[in-house]
Amino acid sequence: DLSKLRRSGTSEATPIVAGIAAMVISYAESTGGQTMRSAVCNTAVMREILRKMASMPGHHDEHMGYGNLDPWRLFKYGPDHFRQVVEEVVGPLPVVQSTGRDAEIQTDELS
């Protein structure tokens, strides 16, 4: 009976964090092209980006880590905010020109 199965800690968090990381990678590519995608695929960079989504980003303990991840903190203000967060970690990235249609699709994907 799966209803009695109790999960917590790393076993529960790993697939959720993996899904959030996949969202970050996908959004990075649609926002900043292959250059931004490559930048966020770096383990140290991804760790810092995930930390910026955490409910307790400056505090770490063995039981809670950095708290709960809230991807909305990263995505809710759109592509410019996402770029700003990534560039806080990696430094300036080249700007990828997108057509009006692409920008509209990027915004609609998060709605």
N, C-alpha and C positions, 0 to 999 in steps of 0.2 A: 504494500500500500504506500504509494508515493506521498500521500498527504501527511504521513508521520515522519518523512525524511526531513531532517533539519540540516540546513546548510548555513554556513556563515564564513566570514573571513575571506581569505584568498580564493577558496573554491567558488564562492558566490561572486566575488568581485571581478575575477579574471575575465570571464566572457563579456561582462558589461564594459570594462575598461577597453577590451579589444574592439568592441563595437564602436565605442566613442573614438578610439584612435583611428579606426577606418573612416569614420565621418570626418575627422580632422584632415586626413590625407586626401579624401575625395574633394572636400571643400577647398583645400589648398590648391589642388590642381585646377579646379574650375575658377578659382579667384586669381591665382598668380602663375598659372601654367606649370610646366615641368620643373622650373627652378624652385618655386615655392614648395611643390610636392617633394622634391628631393631634400629640401631643407628640413621639412617637418618629419621626414622619415628617419632622420638621425635620432638615435635613442635618447641622447642627452637633451636634444631640442624638444622631442615629444614629451619627455618627463617634465620639462619646464612649462610647456603649454598645458599639460594636464594639471599641473600644480596650480596654474592660474585659474582653473575651473573649480578648484577644491573649496569646500566650505571653510576650511582652516588652512589656507595656503602657507602661512608663516609658522604653523605649529605642527610638529610631527610627534606622534607617540606610537609605541608598538601595537596598541590595541585599535586605534582609529586611523593610523597612517596620517594623511592630510585631510581626513574627513570625507564627506560625500562629494562626488563629482557632479557638477551641474553644467552640462554642455551649453545650456542657454546663455550662461555668462559670457561665452565666447562668440556665439553666433547671433545673439539677439539684435546687435547694432549693425549688422550687415558686413559686407566685404571690406569696407575701409577699416572698421574696428578690428576685424580678423587680421588684416594685414598689419595693423599697428601692433597687435599682440605678438605676432610672429616676428616682426622686425625688432621688437624689444628683446627678443631672445637671440636672433641671428644677425642683426644689423640690417642695413638697407638692402632691399631686393629690387631688381628691375621691374618696372611697371609693365604689365601686359595689357595691351589695348584690346578691348572687347567691343563688339558691336552692341548697339542698343538692345537687340534681341537677346544676346548672351547675358547681358546685365539683368534683363528682365527675368530670364530663366533662373539665374542664380538667386535672385531675391525670392521668386515664387517657390523655389525648392525648400526654403526654410519656413514658409508660411503654413 
